[in-house]
Amino acid sequence: MTAAVNANKVLDVRETPCSVKHGLILKTWYDLPVGDYFVLVNGHDPLPLRDKFEAEFADACSWEYLENGPDAVRIK
């Protein structure tokens, strides 16, 4: 199963297999027009992914928690 950004700019990867999840998120980010965004929805806080974004793309992106609850994490 693969996820796609919906009309509300949400990429929900909670049901996406872990083996493809990071690649899908990175591809979605690479495909964004400059200045655009998406909201990532995951079942847990993806700290290793955040570390990767901060290390490789620090000047090109931001990471804003919209929700950090027990059932879902939403990051813009």
PQR file with spaces between the fields and no chain letter, atoms N, CA, C, O and H, PARSE charges and radii, in Angstrom:
ATOM       1  N    MET     1       0.847   -1.188    0.000 -0.4000 1.5000
ATOM       2  CA   MET     1       0.000    0.000    0.000 -0.0000 2.0000
ATOM       3  C    MET     1       0.883    1.238    0.000  0.5500 1.7000
ATOM       4  O    MET     1       1.853    1.311    0.755 -0.5500 1.4000
ATOM       5  N    THR     2       0.561    2.190   -0.823 -0.4000 1.5000
ATOM       6  CA   THR     2       1.288    3.447   -0.821 -0.0000 2.0000
ATOM       7  C    THR     2       0.325    4.583   -0.525  0.5500 1.7000
ATOM       8  O    THR     2      -0.858    4.510   -0.858 -0.5500 1.4000
ATOM       9  H    THR     2      -0.227    2.132   -1.436  0.4000 1.0000
ATOM      10  N    ALA     3       0.823    5.599    0.083 -0.4000 1.5000
ATOM      11  CA   ALA     3       0.017    6.760    0.420 -0.0000 2.0000
ATOM      12  C    ALA     3       0.333    7.875   -0.560  0.5500 1.7000
ATOM      13  O    ALA     3       1.373    7.868   -1.218 -0.5500 1.4000
ATOM      14  H    ALA     3       1.784    5.658    0.353  0.4000 1.0000
ATOM      15  N    ALA     4      -0.569    8.820   -0.646 -0.4000 1.5000
ATOM      16  CA   ALA     4      -0.354    9.988   -1.494 -0.0000 2.0000
ATOM      17  C    ALA     4      -0.880   11.208   -0.755  0.5500 1.7000
ATOM      18  O    ALA     4      -1.771   11.092    0.087 -0.5500 1.4000
ATOM      19  H    ALA     4      -1.414    8.826   -0.112  0.4000 1.0000
ATOM      20  N    VAL     5      -0.338   12.365   -1.062 -0.4000 1.5000
ATOM      21  CA   VAL     5      -0.820   13.605   -0.466 -0.0000 2.0000
ATOM      22  C    VAL     5      -2.225   13.846   -0.992  0.5500 1.7000
ATOM      23  O    VAL     5      -2.453   13.833   -2.201 -0.5500 1.4000
ATOM      24  H    VAL     5       0.386   12.459   -1.745  0.4000 1.0000
ATOM      25  N    ASN     6      -3.168   14.067   -0.077 -0.4000 1.5000
ATOM      26  CA   ASN     6      -4.545   14.305   -0.500 -0.0000 2.0000
ATOM      27  C    ASN     6      -4.782   15.789   -0.775  0.5500 1.7000
ATOM      28  O    ASN     6      -3.850   16.592   -0.723 -0.5500 1.4000
ATOM      29  H    ASN     6      -2.982   14.078    0.906  0.4000 1.0000
ATOM      30  N    ALA     7      -6.008   16.142   -1.062 -0.4000 1.5000
ATOM      31  CA   ALA     7      -6.349   17.524   -1.416 -0.0000 2.0000
ATOM      32  C    ALA     7      -6.074   18.501   -0.279  0.5500 1.7000
ATOM      33  O    ALA     7      -5.900   19.696   -0.519 -0.5500 1.4000
ATOM      34  H    ALA     7      -6.765   15.490   -1.104  0.4000 1.0000
ATOM      35  N    ASN     8      -6.034   18.007    0.952 -0.4000 1.5000
ATOM      36  CA   ASN     8      -5.743   18.858    2.109 -0.0000 2.0000
ATOM      37  C    ASN     8      -4.255   18.881    2.456  0.5500 1.7000
ATOM      38  O    ASN     8      -3.865   19.338    3.531 -0.5500 1.4000
ATOM      39  H    ASN     8      -6.175   17.037    1.147  0.4000 1.0000
ATOM      40  N    LYS     9      -3.438   18.385    1.542 -0.4000 1.5000
ATOM      41  CA   LYS     9      -1.978   18.348    1.698 -0.0000 2.0000
ATOM      42  C    LYS     9      -1.531   17.422    2.829  0.5500 1.7000
ATOM      43  O    LYS     9      -0.514   17.669    3.478 -0.5500 1.4000
ATOM      44  H    LYS     9      -3.755   18.013    0.669  0.4000 1.0000
ATOM      45  N    VAL    10      -2.298   16.355    3.059 -0.4000 1.5000
ATOM      46  CA   VAL    10      -1.990   15.408    4.120 -0.0000 2.0000
ATOM      47  C    VAL    10      -1.438   14.124    3.514  0.5500 1.7000
ATOM      48  O    VAL    10      -2.012   13.568    2.577 -0.5500 1.4000
ATOM      49  H    VAL    10      -3.124   16.154    2.532  0.4000 1.0000
ATOM      50  N    LEU    11      -0.326   13.665    4.056 -0.4000 1.5000
ATOM      51  CA   LEU    11       0.259   12.375    3.690 -0.0000 2.0000
ATOM      52  C    LEU    11       0.161   11.483    4.921  0.5500 1.7000
ATOM      53  O    LEU    11       0.943   11.629    5.860 -0.5500 1.4000
ATOM      54  H    LEU    11       0.140   14.117    4.816  0.4000 1.0000
ATOM      55  N    ASP    12      -0.786   10.572    4.917 -0.4000 1.5000
ATOM      56  CA   ASP    12      -1.019    9.672    6.046 -0.0000 2.0000
ATOM      57  C    ASP    12      -0.307    8.352    5.768  0.5500 1.7000
ATOM      58  O    ASP    12      -0.709    7.594    4.885 -0.5500 1.4000
ATOM      59  H    ASP    12      -1.421   10.453    4.154  0.4000 1.0000
ATOM      60  N    VAL    13       0.746    8.086    6.524 -0.4000 1.5000
ATOM      61  CA   VAL    13       1.551    6.881    6.295 -0.0000 2.0000
ATOM      62  C    VAL    13       1.354    5.835    7.397  0.5500 1.7000
ATOM      63  O    VAL    13       2.145    4.898    7.507 -0.5500 1.4000
ATOM      64  H    VAL    13       1.072    8.701    7.242  0.4000 1.0000
ATOM      65  N    ARG    14       0.320    5.986    8.202 -0.4000 1.5000
ATOM      66  CA   ARG    14       0.108    5.040    9.304 -0.0000 2.0000
ATOM      67  C    ARG    14      -0.087    3.611    8.817  0.5500 1.7000
ATOM      68  O    ARG    14       0.289    2.673    9.521 -0.5500 1.4000
ATOM      69  H    ARG    14      -0.323    6.747    8.113  0.4000 1.0000
ATOM      70  N    GLU    15      -0.662    3.417    7.636 -0.4000 1.5000
ATOM      71  CA   GLU    15      -0.895    2.073    7.113 -0.0000 2.0000
ATOM      72  C    GLU    15       0.160    1.649    6.076  0.5500 1.7000
ATOM      73  O    GLU    15       0.056    0.574    5.486 -0.5500 1.4000
ATOM      74  H    GLU    15      -0.967    4.178    7.064  0.4000 1.0000
ATOM      75  N    THR    16       1.156    2.484    5.865 -0.4000 1.5000
ATOM      76  CA   THR    16       2.207    2.195    4.890 -0.0000 2.0000
ATOM      77  C    THR    16       3.264    1.295    5.532  0.5500 1.7000
ATOM      78  O    THR    16       3.705    1.572    6.648 -0.5500 1.4000
ATOM      79  H    THR    16       1.241    3.357    6.345  0.4000 1.0000
ATOM      80  N    PRO    17       3.675    0.233    4.855 -0.5600 1.5000
ATOM      81  CA   PRO    17       4.702   -0.656    5.419  0.2800 2.0000
ATOM      82  C    PRO    17       6.001    0.103    5.714  0.5500 1.7000
ATOM      83  O    PRO    17       6.421    0.968    4.944 -0.5500 1.4000
ATOM      84  N    CYS    18       6.613   -0.234    6.822 -0.4000 1.5000
ATOM      85  CA   CYS    18       7.860    0.436    7.232 -0.0000 2.0000
ATOM      86  C    CYS    18       8.950    0.345    6.173  0.5500 1.7000
ATOM      87  O    CYS    18       9.791    1.236    6.062 -0.5500 1.4000
ATOM      88  H    CYS    18       6.272   -0.936    7.447  0.4000 1.0000
ATOM      89  N    SER    19       8.933   -0.728    5.400 -0.4000 1.5000
ATOM      90  CA   SER    19       9.982   -0.932    4.396 -0.0000 2.0000
ATOM      91  C    SER    19       9.970    0.130    3.299  0.5500 1.7000
ATOM      92  O    SER    19      10.976    0.303    2.611 -0.5500 1.4000
ATOM      93  H    SER    19       8.250   -1.452    5.490  0.4000 1.0000
ATOM      94  N    VAL    20       8.861    0.842    3.117 -0.4000 1.5000
ATOM      95  CA   VAL    20       8.777    1.865    2.075 -0.0000 2.0000
ATOM      96  C    VAL    20       8.440    3.251    2.622  0.5500 1.7000
ATOM      97  O    VAL    20       8.440    4.233    1.879 -0.5500 1.4000
ATOM      98  H    VAL    20       8.044    0.701    3.676  0.4000 1.0000
ATOM      99  N    LYS    21       8.156    3.328    3.915 -0.4000 1.5000
ATOM     100  CA   LYS    21       7.647    4.577    4.501 -0.0000 2.0000
ATOM     101  C    LYS    21       8.610    5.755    4.336  0.5500 1.7000
ATOM     102  O    LYS    21       8.204    6.803    3.833 -0.5500 1.4000
ATOM     103  H    LYS    21       8.156    2.530    4.518  0.4000 1.0000
ATOM     104  N    HIS    22       9.872    5.613    4.745 -0.4000 1.5000
ATOM     105  CA   HIS    22      10.816    6.738    4.664 -0.0000 2.0000
ATOM     106  C    HIS    22      11.046    7.151    3.219  0.5500 1.7000
ATOM     107  O    HIS    22      11.109    8.344    2.920 -0.5500 1.4000
ATOM     108  H    HIS    22      10.201    4.762    5.153  0.4000 1.0000
ATOM     109  N    GLY    23      11.171    6.186    2.322 -0.4000 1.5000
ATOM     110  CA   GLY    23      11.359    6.504    0.907 -0.0000 2.0000
ATOM     111  C    GLY    23      10.185    7.284    0.340  0.5500 1.7000
ATOM     112  O    GLY    23      10.373    8.223   -0.433 -0.5500 1.4000
ATOM     113  H    GLY    23      11.120    5.217    2.565  0.4000 1.0000
ATOM     114  N    LEU    24       8.980    6.897    0.719 -0.4000 1.5000
ATOM     115  CA   LEU    24       7.782    7.603    0.257 -0.0000 2.0000
ATOM     116  C    LEU    24       7.744    9.030    0.780  0.5500 1.7000
ATOM     117  O    LEU    24       7.420    9.958    0.039 -0.5500 1.4000
ATOM     118  H    LEU    24       8.827    6.134    1.347  0.4000 1.0000
ATOM     119  N    ILE    25       8.074    9.207    2.053 -0.4000 1.5000
ATOM     120  CA   ILE    25       8.078   10.553    2.636 -0.0000 2.0000
ATOM     121  C    ILE    25       9.132   11.422    1.954  0.5500 1.7000
ATOM     122  O    ILE    25       8.859   12.575    1.622 -0.5500 1.4000
ATOM     123  H    ILE    25       8.336    8.453    2.655  0.4000 1.0000
ATOM     124  N    LEU    26      10.322   10.885    1.745 -0.4000 1.5000
ATOM     125  CA   LEU    26      11.380   11.653    1.073 -0.0000 2.0000
ATOM     126  C    LEU    26      11.008   11.991   -0.363  0.5500 1.7000
ATOM     127  O    LEU    26      11.250   13.112   -0.811 -0.5500 1.4000
ATOM     128  H    LEU    26      10.544    9.948    2.015  0.4000 1.0000
ATOM     129  N    LYS    27      10.422   11.044   -1.094 -0.4000 1.5000
ATOM     130  CA   LYS    27       9.998   11.321   -2.463 -0.0000 2.0000
ATOM     131  C    LYS    27       8.943   12.424   -2.486  0.5500 1.7000
ATOM     132  O    LYS    27       8.978   13.308   -3.342 -0.5500 1.4000
ATOM     133  H    LYS    27      10.225   10.134   -0.730  0.4000 1.0000
ATOM     134  N    THR    28       8.010   12.365   -1.545 -0.4000 1.5000
ATOM     135  CA   THR    28       6.969   13.394   -1.465 -0.0000 2.0000
ATOM     136  C    THR    28       7.598   14.754   -1.223  0.5500 1.7000
ATOM     137  O    THR    28       7.187   15.743   -1.829 -0.5500 1.4000
ATOM     138  H    THR    28       7.982   11.647   -0.850  0.4000 1.0000
ATOM     139  N    TRP    29       8.591   14.815   -0.342 -0.4000 1.5000
ATOM     140  CA   TRP    29       9.258   16.083   -0.052 -0.0000 2.0000
ATOM     141  C    TRP    29      10.031   16.585   -1.280  0.5500 1.7000
ATOM     142  O    TRP    29       9.955   17.764   -1.626 -0.5500 1.4000
ATOM     143  H    TRP    29       8.924   14.011    0.151  0.4000 1.0000
ATOM     144  N    TYR    30      10.766   15.692   -1.929 -0.4000 1.5000
ATOM     145  CA   TYR    30      11.518   16.091   -3.127 -0.0000 2.0000
ATOM     146  C    TYR    30      10.603   16.602   -4.231  0.5500 1.7000
ATOM     147  O    TYR    30      10.991   17.489   -4.992 -0.5500 1.4000
ATOM     148  H    TYR    30      10.828   14.734   -1.648  0.4000 1.0000
ATOM     149  N    ASP    31       9.396   16.059   -4.330 -0.4000 1.5000
ATOM     150  CA   ASP    31       8.460   16.446   -5.385 -0.0000 2.0000
ATOM     151  C    ASP    31       7.714   17.738   -5.096  0.5500 1.7000
ATOM     152  O    ASP    31       7.002   18.238   -5.967 -0.5500 1.4000
ATOM     153  H    ASP    31       9.081   15.338   -3.713  0.4000 1.0000
ATOM     154  N    LEU    32       7.855   18.291   -3.905 -0.4000 1.5000
ATOM     155  CA   LEU    32       7.155   19.530   -3.560 -0.0000 2.0000
ATOM     156  C    LEU    32       7.728   20.723   -4.320  0.5500 1.7000
ATOM     157  O    LEU    32       8.943   20.825   -4.495 -0.5500 1.4000
ATOM     158  H    LEU    32       8.434   17.885   -3.198  0.4000 1.0000
ATOM     159  N    PRO    33       6.868   21.609   -4.763 -0.5600 1.5000
ATOM     160  CA   PRO    33       7.376   22.884   -5.293  0.2800 2.0000
ATOM     161  C    PRO    33       8.025   23.687   -4.157  0.5500 1.7000
ATOM     162  O    PRO    33       7.630   23.552   -2.999 -0.5500 1.4000
ATOM     163  N    VAL    34       8.998   24.503   -4.482 -0.4000 1.5000
ATOM     164  CA   VAL    34       9.664   25.338   -3.483 -0.0000 2.0000
ATOM     165  C    VAL    34       8.618   26.188   -2.766  0.5500 1.7000
ATOM     166  O    VAL    34       7.776   26.817   -3.407 -0.5500 1.4000
ATOM     167  H    VAL    34       9.318   24.612   -5.423  0.4000 1.0000
ATOM     168  N    GLY    35       8.674   26.203   -1.448 -0.4000 1.5000
ATOM     169  CA   GLY    35       7.755   26.993   -0.641 -0.0000 2.0000
ATOM     170  C    GLY    35       6.475   26.270   -0.254  0.5500 1.7000
ATOM     171  O    GLY    35       5.692   26.788    0.543 -0.5500 1.4000
ATOM     172  H    GLY    35       9.358   25.691   -0.928  0.4000 1.0000
ATOM     173  N    ASP    36       6.249   25.086   -0.804 -0.4000 1.5000
ATOM     174  CA   ASP    36       5.033   24.335   -0.492 -0.0000 2.0000
ATOM     175  C    ASP    36       5.281   23.437    0.724  0.5500 1.7000
ATOM     176  O    ASP    36       6.398   23.383    1.239 -0.5500 1.4000
ATOM     177  H    ASP    36       6.884   24.666   -1.451  0.4000 1.0000
ATOM     178  N    TYR    37       4.261   22.748    1.174 -0.4000 1.5000
ATOM     179  CA   TYR    37       4.373   21.887    2.342 -0.0000 2.0000
ATOM     180  C    TYR    37       3.384   20.731    2.233  0.5500 1.7000
ATOM     181  O    TYR    37       2.493   20.730    1.384 -0.5500 1.4000
ATOM     182  H    TYR    37       3.354   22.793    0.756  0.4000 1.0000
ATOM     183  N    PHE    38       3.562   19.753    3.109 -0.4000 1.5000
ATOM     184  CA   PHE    38       2.544   18.734    3.336 -0.0000 2.0000
ATOM     185  C    PHE    38       2.528   18.427    4.824  0.5500 1.7000
ATOM     186  O    PHE    38       3.484   18.728    5.539 -0.5500 1.4000
ATOM     187  H    PHE    38       4.286   19.753    3.799  0.4000 1.0000
ATOM     188  N    VAL    39       1.439   17.829    5.285 -0.4000 1.5000
ATOM     189  CA   VAL    39       1.308   17.423    6.679 -0.0000 2.0000
ATOM     190  C    VAL    39       1.476   15.916    6.720  0.5500 1.7000
ATOM     191  O    VAL    39       0.700   15.176    6.115 -0.5500 1.4000
ATOM     192  H    VAL    39       0.662   17.585    4.704  0.4000 1.0000
ATOM     193  N    LEU    40       2.486   15.472    7.431 -0.4000 1.5000
ATOM     194  CA   LEU    40       2.765   14.049    7.597 -0.0000 2.0000
ATOM     195  C    LEU    40       1.981   13.538    8.797  0.5500 1.7000
ATOM     196  O    LEU    40       2.036   14.128    9.876 -0.5500 1.4000
ATOM     197  H    LEU    40       3.117   16.073    7.922  0.4000 1.0000
ATOM     198  N    VAL    41       1.248   12.438    8.610 -0.4000 1.5000
ATOM     199  CA   VAL    41       0.537   11.787    9.706 -0.0000 2.0000
ATOM     200  C    VAL    41       1.146   10.403    9.875  0.5500 1.7000
ATOM     201  O    VAL    41       1.189    9.610    8.935 -0.5500 1.4000
ATOM     202  H    VAL    41       1.203   11.959    7.734  0.4000 1.0000
ATOM     203  N    ASN    42       1.617   10.125   11.087 -0.4000 1.5000
ATOM     204  CA   ASN    42       2.259    8.851   11.377 -0.0000 2.0000
ATOM     205  C    ASN    42       1.734    8.339   12.709  0.5500 1.7000
ATOM     206  O    ASN    42       1.142    9.100   13.474 -0.5500 1.4000
ATOM     207  H    ASN    42       1.582   10.770   11.851  0.4000 1.0000
ATOM     208  N    GLY    43       1.940    7.085   12.991 -0.4000 1.5000
ATOM     209  CA   GLY    43       1.478    6.491   14.231 -0.0000 2.0000
ATOM     210  C    GLY    43       2.409    6.736   15.405  0.5500 1.7000
ATOM     211  O    GLY    43       2.046    6.462   16.549 -0.5500 1.4000
ATOM     212  H    GLY    43       2.421    6.467   12.369  0.4000 1.0000
ATOM     213  N    HIS    44       3.593    7.245   15.142 -0.4000 1.5000
ATOM     214  CA   HIS    44       4.567    7.563   16.189 -0.0000 2.0000
ATOM     215  C    HIS    44       5.428    8.729   15.720  0.5500 1.7000
ATOM     216  O    HIS    44       5.415    9.093   14.544 -0.5500 1.4000
ATOM     217  H    HIS    44       3.888    7.467   14.213  0.4000 1.0000
ATOM     218  N    ASP    45       6.171    9.305   16.650 -0.4000 1.5000
ATOM     219  CA   ASP    45       7.057   10.419   16.324 -0.0000 2.0000
ATOM     220  C    ASP    45       8.267    9.871   15.554  0.5500 1.7000
ATOM     221  O    ASP    45       9.046    9.101   16.116 -0.5500 1.4000
ATOM     222  H    ASP    45       6.181    9.009   17.605  0.4000 1.0000
ATOM     223  N    PRO    46       8.438   10.250   14.284 -0.5600 1.5000
ATOM     224  CA   PRO    46       9.532    9.710   13.470  0.2800 2.0000
ATOM     225  C    PRO    46      10.857   10.448   13.705  0.5500 1.7000
ATOM     226  O    PRO    46      11.350   11.152   12.823 -0.5500 1.4000
ATOM     227  N    LEU    47      11.412   10.280   14.878 -0.4000 1.5000
ATOM     228  CA   LEU    47      12.635   11.008   15.237 -0.0000 2.0000
ATOM     229  C    LEU    47      13.817   10.725   14.317  0.5500 1.7000
ATOM     230  O    LEU    47      14.538   11.664   13.983 -0.5500 1.4000
ATOM     231  H    LEU    47      11.011    9.708   15.594  0.4000 1.0000
ATOM     232  N    PRO    48      14.060    9.476   13.883 -0.5600 1.5000
ATOM     233  CA   PRO    48      15.172    9.264   12.945  0.2800 2.0000
ATOM     234  C    PRO    48      14.971   10.025   11.623  0.5500 1.7000
ATOM     235  O    PRO    48      15.932   10.514   11.029 -0.5500 1.4000
ATOM     236  N    LEU    49      13.740   10.115   11.182 -0.4000 1.5000
ATOM     237  CA   LEU    49      13.464   10.871    9.958 -0.0000 2.0000
ATOM     238  C    LEU    49      13.713   12.360   10.182  0.5500 1.7000
ATOM     239  O    LEU    49      14.252   13.040    9.310 -0.5500 1.4000
ATOM     240  H    LEU    49      12.959    9.717   11.665  0.4000 1.0000
ATOM     241  N    ARG    50      13.326   12.859   11.337 -0.4000 1.5000
ATOM     242  CA   ARG    50      13.585   14.269   11.648 -0.0000 2.0000
ATOM     243  C    ARG    50      15.090   14.534   11.663  0.5500 1.7000
ATOM     244  O    ARG    50      15.549   15.542   11.126 -0.5500 1.4000
ATOM     245  H    ARG    50      12.888   12.307   12.046  0.4000 1.0000
ATOM     246  N    ASP    51      15.858   13.633   12.276 -0.4000 1.5000
ATOM     247  CA   ASP    51      17.316   13.785   12.298 -0.0000 2.0000
ATOM     248  C    ASP    51      17.872   13.842   10.874  0.5500 1.7000
ATOM     249  O    ASP    51      18.758   14.646   10.584 -0.5500 1.4000
ATOM     250  H    ASP    51      15.486   12.814   12.713  0.4000 1.0000
ATOM     251  N    LYS    52      17.354   12.993    9.991 -0.4000 1.5000
ATOM     252  CA   LYS    52      17.809   12.981    8.602 -0.0000 2.0000
ATOM     253  C    LYS    52      17.502   14.315    7.916  0.5500 1.7000
ATOM     254  O    LYS    52      18.364   14.886    7.248 -0.5500 1.4000
ATOM     255  H    LYS    52      16.634   12.340   10.227  0.4000 1.0000
ATOM     256  N    PHE    53      16.275   14.806    8.084 -0.4000 1.5000
ATOM     257  CA   PHE    53      15.900   16.082    7.481 -0.0000 2.0000
ATOM     258  C    PHE    53      16.777   17.217    8.019  0.5500 1.7000
ATOM     259  O    PHE    53      17.252   18.052    7.249 -0.5500 1.4000
ATOM     260  H    PHE    53      15.575   14.342    8.627  0.4000 1.0000
ATOM     261  N    GLU    54      16.989   17.251    9.321 -0.4000 1.5000
ATOM     262  CA   GLU    54      17.812   18.315    9.900 -0.0000 2.0000
ATOM     263  C    GLU    54      19.256   18.236    9.436  0.5500 1.7000
ATOM     264  O    GLU    54      19.894   19.271    9.242 -0.5500 1.4000
ATOM     265  H    GLU    54      16.603   16.573    9.947  0.4000 1.0000
ATOM     266  N    ALA    55      19.784   17.039    9.253 -0.4000 1.5000
ATOM     267  CA   ALA    55      21.175   16.877    8.825 -0.0000 2.0000
ATOM     268  C    ALA    55      21.356   17.214    7.346  0.5500 1.7000
ATOM     269  O    ALA    55      22.350   17.834    6.969 -0.5500 1.4000
ATOM     270  H    ALA    55      19.266   16.198    9.410  0.4000 1.0000
ATOM     271  N    GLU    56      20.414   16.815    6.520 -0.4000 1.5000
ATOM     272  CA   GLU    56      20.584   16.966    5.075 -0.0000 2.0000
ATOM     273  C    GLU    56      19.898   18.191    4.475  0.5500 1.7000
ATOM     274  O    GLU    56      20.328   18.692    3.436 -0.5500 1.4000
ATOM     275  H    GLU    56      19.606   16.311    6.826  0.4000 1.0000
ATOM     276  N    PHE    57      18.842   18.674    5.115 -0.4000 1.5000
ATOM     277  CA   PHE    57      18.027   19.731    4.500 -0.0000 2.0000
ATOM     278  C    PHE    57      17.743   20.881    5.455  0.5500 1.7000
ATOM     279  O    PHE    57      16.714   21.544    5.321 -0.5500 1.4000
ATOM     280  H    PHE    57      18.492   18.267    5.959  0.4000 1.0000
ATOM     281  N    ALA    58      18.612   21.131    6.398 -0.4000 1.5000
ATOM     282  CA   ALA    58      18.353   22.112    7.457 -0.0000 2.0000
ATOM     283  C    ALA    58      17.934   23.476    6.933  0.5500 1.7000
ATOM     284  O    ALA    58      17.069   24.121    7.525 -0.5500 1.4000
ATOM     285  H    ALA    58      19.448   20.592    6.507  0.4000 1.0000
ATOM     286  N    ASP    59      18.524   23.921    5.849 -0.4000 1.5000
ATOM     287  CA   ASP    59      18.213   25.253    5.322 -0.0000 2.0000
ATOM     288  C    ASP    59      17.023   25.256    4.366  0.5500 1.7000
ATOM     289  O    ASP    59      16.598   26.315    3.906 -0.5500 1.4000
ATOM     290  H    ASP    59      19.227   23.397    5.369  0.4000 1.0000
ATOM     291  N    ALA    60      16.490   24.081    4.070 -0.4000 1.5000
ATOM     292  CA   ALA    60      15.446   23.996    3.050 -0.0000 2.0000
ATOM     293  C    ALA    60      14.089   23.560    3.585  0.5500 1.7000
ATOM     294  O    ALA    60      13.111   23.535    2.838 -0.5500 1.4000
ATOM     295  H    ALA    60      16.835   23.221    4.445  0.4000 1.0000
ATOM     296  N    CYS    61      14.016   23.218    4.870 -0.4000 1.5000
ATOM     297  CA   CYS    61      12.734   22.734    5.391 -0.0000 2.0000
ATOM     298  C    CYS    61      12.577   23.103    6.853  0.5500 1.7000
ATOM     299  O    CYS    61      13.527   23.510    7.521 -0.5500 1.4000
ATOM     300  H    CYS    61      14.811   23.239    5.477  0.4000 1.0000
ATOM     301  N    SER    62      11.355   22.949    7.328 -0.4000 1.5000
ATOM     302  CA   SER    62      11.073   23.122    8.750 -0.0000 2.0000
ATOM     303  C    SER    62      10.268   21.913    9.224  0.5500 1.7000
ATOM     304  O    SER    62       9.769   21.141    8.405 -0.5500 1.4000
ATOM     305  H    SER    62      10.583   22.618    6.785  0.4000 1.0000
ATOM     306  N    TRP    63      10.143   21.752   10.502 -0.4000 1.5000
ATOM     307  CA   TRP    63       9.482   20.602   11.107 -0.0000 2.0000
ATOM     308  C    TRP    63       8.614   21.150   12.236  0.5500 1.7000
ATOM     309  O    TRP    63       9.139   21.544   13.278 -0.5500 1.4000
ATOM     310  H    TRP    63      10.549   22.379   11.167  0.4000 1.0000
ATOM     311  N    GLU    64       7.315   21.182   12.050 -0.4000 1.5000
ATOM     312  CA   GLU    64       6.402   21.765   13.030 -0.0000 2.0000
ATOM     313  C    GLU    64       5.372   20.719   13.462  0.5500 1.7000
ATOM     314  O    GLU    64       4.619   20.197   12.640 -0.5500 1.4000
ATOM     315  H    GLU    64       6.888   20.862   11.204  0.4000 1.0000
ATOM     316  N    TYR    65       5.352   20.424   14.755 -0.4000 1.5000
ATOM     317  CA   TYR    65       4.369   19.477   15.277 -0.0000 2.0000
ATOM     318  C    TYR    65       3.011   20.162   15.370  0.5500 1.7000
ATOM     319  O    TYR    65       2.874   21.208   16.005 -0.5500 1.4000
ATOM     320  H    TYR    65       5.964   20.847   15.423  0.4000 1.0000
ATOM     321  N    LEU    66       2.010   19.563   14.731 -0.4000 1.5000
ATOM     322  CA   LEU    66       0.642   20.031   14.849 -0.0000 2.0000
ATOM     323  C    LEU    66      -0.111   19.200   15.890  0.5500 1.7000
ATOM     324  O    LEU    66      -1.051   19.683   16.520 -0.5500 1.4000
ATOM     325  H    LEU    66       2.121   18.714   14.215  0.4000 1.0000
ATOM     326  N    GLU    67       0.310   17.961   16.058 -0.4000 1.5000
ATOM     327  CA   GLU    67      -0.267   17.044   17.044 -0.0000 2.0000
ATOM     328  C    GLU    67       0.798   16.018   17.402  0.5500 1.7000
ATOM     329  O    GLU    67       1.498   15.512   16.524 -0.5500 1.4000
ATOM     330  H    GLU    67       1.074   17.569   15.546  0.4000 1.0000
ATOM     331  N    ASN    68       0.919   15.717   18.665 -0.4000 1.5000
ATOM     332  CA   ASN    68       1.873   14.707   19.099 -0.0000 2.0000
ATOM     333  C    ASN    68       1.197   13.853   20.161  0.5500 1.7000
ATOM     334  O    ASN    68       1.612   13.813   21.319 -0.5500 1.4000
ATOM     335  H    ASN    68       0.351   16.128   19.378  0.4000 1.0000
ATOM     336  N    GLY    69       0.138   13.170   19.728 -0.4000 1.5000
ATOM     337  CA   GLY    69      -0.669   12.398   20.652 -0.0000 2.0000
ATOM     338  C    GLY    69      -0.336   10.923   20.629  0.5500 1.7000
ATOM     339  O    GLY    69       0.531   10.489   19.870 -0.5500 1.4000
ATOM     340  H    GLY    69      -0.200   13.202   18.787  0.4000 1.0000
ATOM     341  N    PRO    70      -1.007   10.165   21.441 -0.5600 1.5000
ATOM     342  CA   PRO    70      -0.707    8.747   21.540  0.2800 2.0000
ATOM     343  C    PRO    70      -1.133    7.941   20.304  0.5500 1.7000
ATOM     344  O    PRO    70      -0.571    6.878   20.038 -0.5500 1.4000
ATOM     345  N    ASP    71      -2.116    8.435   19.555 -0.4000 1.5000
ATOM     346  CA   ASP    71      -2.630    7.685   18.400 -0.0000 2.0000
ATOM     347  C    ASP    71      -2.111    8.176   17.057  0.5500 1.7000
ATOM     348  O    ASP    71      -2.056    7.421   16.086 -0.5500 1.4000
ATOM     349  H    ASP    71      -2.573    9.298   19.771  0.4000 1.0000
ATOM     350  N    ALA    72      -1.736    9.437   17.012 -0.4000 1.5000
ATOM     351  CA   ALA    72      -1.257   10.016   15.749 -0.0000 2.0000
ATOM     352  C    ALA    72      -0.320   11.182   16.017  0.5500 1.7000
ATOM     353  O    ALA    72      -0.480   11.932   16.980 -0.5500 1.4000
ATOM     354  H    ALA    72      -1.780   10.050   17.800  0.4000 1.0000
ATOM     355  N    VAL    73       0.651   11.307   15.145 -0.4000 1.5000
ATOM     356  CA   VAL    73       1.566   12.451   15.145 -0.0000 2.0000
ATOM     357  C    VAL    73       1.364   13.149   13.822  0.5500 1.7000
ATOM     358  O    VAL    73       1.430   12.517   12.767 -0.5500 1.4000
ATOM     359  H    VAL    73       0.781   10.698   14.363  0.4000 1.0000
ATOM     360  N    ARG    74       1.115   14.463   13.864 -0.4000 1.5000
ATOM     361  CA   ARG    74       0.914   15.267   12.652 -0.0000 2.0000
ATOM     362  C    ARG    74       2.004   16.317   12.612  0.5500 1.7000
ATOM     363  O    ARG    74       2.165   17.101   13.547 -0.5500 1.4000
ATOM     364  H    ARG    74       1.061   14.976   14.720  0.4000 1.0000
ATOM     365  N    ILE    75       2.762   16.326   11.504 -0.4000 1.5000
ATOM     366  CA   ILE    75       3.905   17.228   11.368 -0.0000 2.0000
ATOM     367  C    ILE    75       3.777   17.980   10.052  0.5500 1.7000
ATOM     368  O    ILE    75       3.547   17.381    9.001 -0.5500 1.4000
ATOM     369  H    ILE    75       2.631   15.689   10.744  0.4000 1.0000
ATOM     370  N    LYS    76       3.927   19.293   10.120 -0.4000 1.5000
ATOM     371  CA   LYS    76       3.920   20.130    8.921 -0.0000 2.0000
ATOM     372  C    LYS    76       5.344   20.462    8.574  0.5500 1.7000
ATOM     373  O    LYS    76       5.592   21.163    7.593 -0.5500 1.4000
ATOM     374  H    LYS    76       4.114   19.779   10.974  0.4000 1.0000
